[in-house]
Structure formats: C-alpha cells, structure tokens
Amino acid sequence: MNASIRQGRPVRESRSQYTQVTLPNDANNLGNVLGGHIMHLVDMCGGLAAWRHAQGPVVTASVDQMSFLSPVRVGEVLILKSSVNRVFHSSMEVGVKVWVEDRNTGKIRHASSAYLTFVALDEKGDPIAVEPAIPETDEDKRRYEEAGARRERRLLERQNVRNKAMVTVCENTTTSLCESE
C-alpha cells in the first residue's frame, strides 16, 4: 500500500450526476418508467462516483433496499446524484438519490434513494485498497457516520445468511461434513 492510500480524498472530488430524459422504450404500458431501468441508472451513477474515488475499475458488490417513492412518467427528466459516503478498505458505500423533473412545470420531486457497495479492483481483477473518503461538510460527516452503522448491519446480515445456508446444507446432506461443527 502506498502512502497516498492513507491520505484520503475529499468526498466532493467524486460526486457525480447523471441526467436522462425518459423515453417510451424505458416504460411499461402505463407510461411509467420501469423500476429496473431506474435501478440500472442508479448502478451507473453510483459506479461513476466509486470509479472517480478509486481512480480505477470498480464492481457492484451489493445494493441495500431501494424503494420507489413516486412514479416516473415518460418525458420527465431523471436526475441522479451520487457520492461516496465512506471507504472501508477495498469497498466503499455510495449513496444515490433519484430526482424527477417535470419538463413542463420545472417542479422537481424525490423519486428514490439507494445505498450501494462497490469494490475497487486492480488490473488483475483483485480487490485493492482505496483512499479514505474525507467528509468536509456536516452532511458529508453525517453520511460518513451513518455508512458505518449500515456496514455493520450488512456484515451481520451477510453472516446470518451464511449461517442459514450452512444449516440448510447440513440438514440436506448425509456426509460427516457437518458433524464436526
């Protein structure tokens, strides 16, 4: 690990914005933009912030809960904003907010939010350490602290899922693999 990894990079340097006019091919037969299309854009916008921060390739490791707060209609403008909330080593949490602008009235409303975890990779595709995110504003600092709590919940949930998977394997096997546990 080189010395620059410990120095860190301000959150503002990797903030990203992604804007798109919604078209009929993005929508269902009711004229509402498909949730999967919005999820794809959230991943793209979040990945852009993570890539900027890591200054190299990243992959999506997880997406926390994502709720759709209001429908997005064909012809409206999607505005996605993302920033790195916190770096943990090779992984980083990125927050993405989705806003919708009505082109006729100029009114903007919040449509969705999500937290994604990205992992930085080296040229061989192996995880690589990333510089810490340096929160500067009160909002950055709040997101930084909350990201730590969310990470603890994610790690606990991942361990619970692994434990349940092991129980299922042990219940469905006749080998002595599980007897020693």
Residue, then its C-alpha position, 0 to 999 in steps of 0.5 A: m500500500n502506498a502512502s497516498i492510500r492513507q491520505g484520503r480524498p475529499v468526498r466532493e472530488s467524486r460526486s457525480q450526476y447523471t441526467q436522462v430524459t425518459l423515453p417510451n422504450d424505458a416504460n411499461n404500458l402505463g407510461n411509467v418508467l420501469g423500476g429496473h431501468i431506474m435501478h440500472l441508472v442508479d448502478m451507473c451513477g453510483g459506479l461513476a462516483a466509486w470509479r472517480h474515488a478509486q481512480g480505477p475499475v470498480v464492481t457492484a458488490s451489493v445494493d441495500q433496499m431501494s424503494f420507489l417513492s413516486p412514479v416516473r412518467v415518460g418525458e420527465v427528466l431523471i436526475l441522479k446524484s451520487s457520492v461516496n459516503r465512506v471507504f472501508h478498505s477495498s469497498m466503499e458505500v455510495g449513496v444515490k438519490v433519484w430526482v424527477e423533473d417535470r419538463n413542463t412545470g420545472k417542479i422537481r420531486h424525490a423519486s428514490s434513494a439507494y445505498l450501494t457497495f462497490v469494490a475497487l479492483d486492480e488490473k488483475g481483477d483483485p480487490i485493492a485498497v482505496e483512499p479514505a473518503i474525507p467528509e468536509t461538510d456536516e452532511d458529508k460527516r453525517r453520511y460518513e457516520e451513518a455508512g458505518a452503522r449500515r456496514e455493520r448491519r450488512l456484515l451481520e446480515r451477510q453472516n446470518v445468511r451464511n449461517k442459514a445456508m450452512v444449516t440448510v446444507c447440513e440438514n440436506t446432506t448425509t456426509s460427516l461434513c457437518e458433524s464436526e461443527 
